[in-house]
Amino acid sequence: MRIGRLLEAMDSAAGISVYRYGQNINLHGEFIVATACIDSINIFSELHLGQDVLINSFINSVGRTSAEV
């Protein structure tokens, strides 16, 4: 697996988490989700082409205009 594809999947998972959170607290209107940084990536074994990868994302904290996923 290419690292760029992995980062793309991680970004999507984080965006989905924030979007769902916004829907759960009844945010009205549109909101924009952007990735500011990634603190770390832990890969515990080699990734091979065609191998399934499980990506979990959790919201750690929420501010007035930001969220840490």
C-alpha positions in Angstrom: 0.0 0.0 0.0 1.3 3.4 -0.8 1.6 5.8 2.1 -0.3 8.5 0.2 -3.3 6.2 -0.1 -3.1 5.4 3.6 -3.0 9.1 4.5 -6.0 9.7 2.2 -8.0 7.0 4.0 -7.0 8.3 7.4 -8.1 11.8 6.4 -11.4 10.5 5.1 -12.0 8.6 8.4 -11.3 11.7 10.5 -13.6 13.8 8.2 -16.4 11.4 8.6 -16.0 11.4 12.4 -16.2 15.2 12.5 -19.1 15.3 10.1 -21.1 12.8 12.2 -20.3 14.7 15.3 -21.6 17.9 13.7 -24.8 16.1 12.7 -25.3 14.7 16.2 -25.1 18.1 17.9 -27.5 19.6 15.3 -25.1 22.0 13.7 -27.1 24.2 11.5 -25.8 25.3 8.1 -22.7 24.2 6.4 -19.4 23.5 8.0 -15.9 22.9 6.6 -13.6 20.1 7.7 -9.8 20.4 7.0 -6.8 18.5 8.3 -4.3 20.6 10.0 -1.7 18.0 11.0 -1.1 14.4 11.9 0.7 13.8 15.2 1.8 10.2 14.5 1.2 7.1 12.5 1.7 3.6 14.0 2.1 0.8 11.5 2.4 -2.5 13.4 3.2 -4.8 10.5 4.2 -4.7 6.9 1.4 -3.7 4.5 1.1 -5.8 1.3 -0.8 -4.9 -1.9 -4.4 -6.1 -1.7 -4.3 -6.4 2.1 -7.2 -5.1 4.1 -6.4 -2.2 6.5 -8.6 -1.2 9.5 -8.7 2.5 10.3 -10.4 3.8 13.5 -10.9 7.5 14.3 -12.1 9.0 17.5 -12.9 12.6 18.5 -10.6 13.4 21.5 -11.7 17.0 22.1 -13.9 19.7 20.6 -13.5 23.4 20.8 -15.7 26.2 19.5 -14.1 26.1 16.0 -11.9 23.0 16.0 -11.8 19.3 16.9 -9.0 16.9 17.6 -9.6 13.5 16.0 
